[in-house]
Amino acid sequence: MYCHNTQLARIRVAALTLLLLGSSNGFGSEVLEKTLTTGNQAIKEGQASQQKIDGMVDETQTLFSEFKSVNNQIEGLKVYNLQLGKQIENQNKQLSQLEQSIRQASVMGRQIAPLTKQMLAALEQFIALDLPFHAEERQARLTKLKANQVRSDLTDAEKFRQILEAYQIEIEYGRKMDTYNSVIQLDNAEREVKIFRVGRIALLFQSNDANLTGFWNAQTKQWEQLDGGAYRNAVRQGVRIAKKQASIDILNLPIAAPESAK
């Protein structure tokens, strides 16, 4: 705007000078009119130039603002990319560890099936040699485990888990005492009795009328009768304790002496 005003002032001074000269030298109004016309044209051109300059200034300021905005975005992206790079590095490490775990799992998977078979065979042998308590329940569990070993809808891991669960149940038997009704063979006759079990150290019976009391002889693999007067009350009290009808107390029970290892 300063340049435009200066140019206009110069044109007016020139026009005034020509007017004075024309008046003194006789140029007349024609020369003055041409001069003013030329001046007005120059003013219009100056205004158009100034508008272009103003537009360029506005455009430059807009571009500079956009540049600053884009530059800030670039700086933000640099920080984000740095963080993303660290995340990708950690994920690659996790993938490597996962691949290694998968390879190890594949090796273990091939070993689970034969191990499960061996454990099932050992469990069956253990139950056959153990005291004959809960015989039907334990045999039913074995039968189910054997049937599950050939099922295609069960994974090797699930079959192995079921075997471990059966082992855990057998372990718990050795830690507890319990009582239940059963039918046993005594002197070549079937008798309905109450079974009293103390872990795996004693397995005894008593008839419902308490006239018969006896135990399982692990050496002869038979039920044998005991002197009723010596153990009748102890077994009867043990049954009550197992049913939680009496407090835990010291019981005088026949316990087989441990055999020496061969």
C-alpha positions in Angstrom: 0.0 0.0 0.0 2.9 2.4 0.6 4.2 1.9 -2.9 0.8 2.5 -4.4 0.3 5.8 -2.5 3.7 7.0 -3.5 3.1 6.3 -7.2 -0.3 8.1 -7.0 1.4 11.2 -5.4 4.1 11.2 -8.1 1.4 11.1 -10.9 -0.5 14.0 -9.3 2.7 16.1 -9.1 3.5 15.3 -12.7 0.0 16.3 -13.8 0.2 19.5 -11.8 3.5 20.3 -13.4 2.2 19.7 -16.9 -0.8 21.9 -16.1 1.4 24.7 -15.1 3.7 24.2 -18.1 0.7 24.0 -20.4 -0.7 27.2 -19.1 2.6 28.9 -19.5 3.6 27.4 -22.9 0.2 26.9 -24.5 0.0 23.0 -24.5 -3.8 23.1 -23.8 -6.1 20.6 -22.2 -5.5 17.7 -24.6 -2.0 17.0 -23.3 -3.3 17.2 -19.7 -6.1 14.7 -20.5 -3.7 12.2 -22.0 -1.4 12.6 -19.0 -4.3 11.9 -16.6 -5.5 8.9 -18.6 -2.0 7.4 -18.5 -1.8 8.0 -14.7 -5.1 6.4 -14.0 -4.1 3.4 -16.1 -0.9 3.1 -14.1 -2.8 3.4 -10.8 -5.1 0.5 -11.9 -2.1 -1.6 -12.8 -0.5 -0.8 -9.5 -3.7 -1.8 -7.6 -3.8 -5.1 -9.5 -0.1 -5.7 -8.7 -0.7 -4.9 -5.1 -3.7 -7.3 -4.9 -1.4 -10.0 -6.3 1.2 -9.2 -3.8 -1.3 -9.3 -0.9 -2.6 -12.6 -2.2 0.9 -14.1 -2.4 1.5 -12.9 1.2 -1.7 -14.6 2.4 -0.9 -17.7 0.5 2.7 -17.7 1.9 1.4 -17.4 5.5 -1.1 -20.2 4.9 1.6 -22.5 3.5 3.9 -21.6 6.4 1.1 -22.5 8.9 0.5 -25.8 7.0 4.2 -26.5 7.1 4.4 -26.0 10.8 1.4 -28.3 11.3 2.9 -31.0 9.0 6.3 -30.7 10.7 4.6 -31.2 14.2 2.8 -34.3 12.8 6.2 -35.6 11.5 7.8 -35.2 14.9 4.8 -37.0 16.5 5.1 -39.8 14.0 8.8 -40.2 14.8 8.0 -40.7 18.5 5.2 -43.1 17.6 7.4 -45.1 15.2 10.1 -45.4 17.9 7.6 -46.8 20.4 6.1 -49.0 17.7 9.6 -50.3 16.8 10.1 -51.3 20.5 6.8 -53.1 20.6 7.5 -55.0 17.4 10.9 -56.0 18.8 9.2 -57.3 22.0 6.6 -59.1 19.9 9.3 -60.8 17.8 11.0 -62.0 21.0 7.6 -63.4 22.2 7.0 -65.1 18.8 10.5 -66.7 19.0 9.7 -68.0 22.5 6.3 -69.2 21.4 7.8 -71.1 18.4 10.3 -72.7 20.8 7.5 -73.7 23.1 5.5 -75.1 20.2 8.5 -77.2 19.2 8.9 -78.5 22.8 5.2 -79.2 23.0 5.3 -81.2 19.8 8.1 -83.4 21.3 6.2 -83.7 24.5 3.0 -84.6 22.6 4.7 -87.6 21.0 5.8 -88.7 24.4 2.5 -88.3 26.2 0.7 -91.2 24.6 3.2 -94.0 25.6 3.6 -92.4 29.0 -0.1 -92.4 29.6 -0.3 -96.1 28.5 2.5 -97.0 31.0 0.8 -95.1 33.8 -2.5 -96.7 33.2 -0.9 -100.2 33.3 0.9 -99.3 36.5 -2.3 -98.0 38.1 -4.2 -101.2 37.2 -1.5 -103.3 38.7 -1.4 -101.1 41.9 -5.1 -101.5 42.4 -4.9 -105.3 41.9 -2.3 -105.5 44.6 -3.8 -103.0 47.0 -6.4 -103.6 49.7 -9.8 -104.4 48.2 -11.7 -101.3 49.3 -14.2 -99.6 47.1 -13.5 -102.3 44.6 -16.4 -101.6 42.3 -15.8 -97.9 42.2 -12.1 -98.2 41.5 -12.6 -100.9 38.8 -15.3 -98.7 37.1 -12.8 -95.9 37.0 -10.2 -98.1 35.4 -12.6 -99.3 32.8 -13.6 -95.8 31.9 -9.9 -94.7 31.6 -9.2 -97.6 29.3 -12.2 -96.8 27.1 -11.1 -93.2 26.9 -7.6 -94.1 25.7 -9.0 -95.1 22.3 -11.4 -92.2 21.8 -10.5 -89.9 18.9 -12.4 -87.0 20.3 -10.1 -86.7 23.3 -6.6 -85.2 23.0 -3.6 -86.9 24.4 -3.3 -84.1 27.0 -6.9 -84.7 28.2 -6.2 -88.5 28.5 -3.1 -87.7 30.5 -5.0 -85.4 32.8 -7.6 -88.1 33.5 -4.8 -90.5 34.5 -3.3 -87.9 36.8 -6.7 -87.3 38.4 -7.1 -91.1 39.0 -3.6 -91.1 40.6 -4.6 -88.2 42.9 -7.7 -90.1 44.0 -5.6 -93.1 44.9 -3.2 -90.9 46.9 -6.1 -89.4 48.8 -7.3 -92.9 49.8 -4.1 -93.4 51.8 -4.7 -90.1 53.8 -8.2 -90.7 55.0 -10.4 -93.1 56.9 -13.9 -94.0 55.8 -16.7 -96.5 56.2 -19.3 -98.0 53.9 -21.6 -101.0 53.6 -20.5 -103.9 51.5 -20.9 -107.7 51.0 -17.8 -109.9 51.6 -16.9 -113.5 51.4 -16.3 -115.0 54.9 -15.9 -118.7 55.4 -17.3 -119.4 51.9 -20.5 -117.4 52.7 -21.6 -113.9 51.7 -22.1 -111.5 54.6 -23.4 -107.9 54.7 -21.0 -105.9 56.8 -19.7 -102.4 57.5 -16.2 -101.8 56.1 -13.9 -99.6 58.2 -10.8 -98.4 56.4 -7.8 -96.5 58.0 -5.8 -95.2 55.0 -4.0 -98.2 53.6 -2.8 -99.6 57.0 -6.0 -101.4 58.1 -9.1 -102.7 56.4 -11.6 -104.1 58.8 -15.3 -105.2 58.9 -18.1 -105.6 61.4 -21.5 -107.2 61.0 -24.5 -105.0 61.5 -25.2 -106.7 64.8 -21.5 -106.3 65.8 -21.3 -110.0 66.6 -18.6 -110.5 63.8 -15.5 -108.4 63.6 -12.6 -109.1 61.3 -10.0 -107.8 58.9 -8.5 -108.2 55.4 -5.4 -110.4 55.5 -3.1 -109.1 52.8 -0.9 -112.2 52.9 -3.7 -114.7 52.5 -5.9 -112.3 50.4 -8.9 -113.3 52.5 -11.3 -111.8 55.0 -10.6 -113.3 58.5 -12.5 -113.1 61.7 -11.0 -111.5 64.8 -11.7 -112.1 68.5 -14.9 -110.1 69.0 -14.1 -109.1 72.5 -10.7 -107.7 71.7 -11.6 -105.4 68.7 -15.3 -105.2 68.7 -15.6 -101.9 70.5 -12.6 -100.4 68.7 -14.0 -101.1 65.2 -17.5 -99.9 66.3 -15.9 -96.7 67.6 -13.9 -96.3 64.4 -17.0 -96.6 62.3 -18.6 -93.8 64.3 -15.5 -91.6 63.9 -15.5 -92.2 60.2 -19.1 -91.1 60.0 -18.2 -88.0 62.1 -20.5 -89.2 64.9 -17.7 -89.3 67.4 -14.5 -87.3 68.1 -11.2 -88.7 66.9 -9.7 -90.9 69.4 -6.9 -93.5 69.8 -8.1 -96.9 68.6 -6.7 -100.4 69.4 -6.7 -102.0 65.9 -4.9 -105.0 64.4 -2.2 -103.6 62.1 0.0 -105.9 60.0 3.7 -105.4 60.5 5.5 -103.9 57.5 7.4 -106.4 55.4 11.1 -105.9 54.6 11.9 -104.8 51.1 13.3 -107.5 48.9 
